[in-house]
Amino acid sequence: MIKSFRHKGLADLFHTGNARKVQAKHGKRLRLILTMLNAAVHARHMDAPGLRLHPLRGKPEDRWAVDVDENYRVIFRFEEGHACEVVDYGDYH
């Protein structure tokens, strides 16, 4: 279950379905990623074809990312079986 969001656009998309604060071309894929994150209890549950789950280095530790499109990723951390701080979304290259 997703406990918290850092990106307000992702929070709006998750809670209300409103995608106006994310890129329009990413809306469908972000809905899929958020649905999967909400059902996951461990980061490895996000290891689906095409998402390219990978751990991030540096601080804070224990962060993971999945690809949205091109340079865009959704970053999250799991704590006690819940996705926390999800959850940032942006261009990281």
Beta strands, then each sheet from edge to edge (+ up, - down):
strand 1: 54-55
strand 2: 63-69
strand 3: 72-79
strand 4: 82-91
sheet 1: 1+ 2- 3+ 4-
end
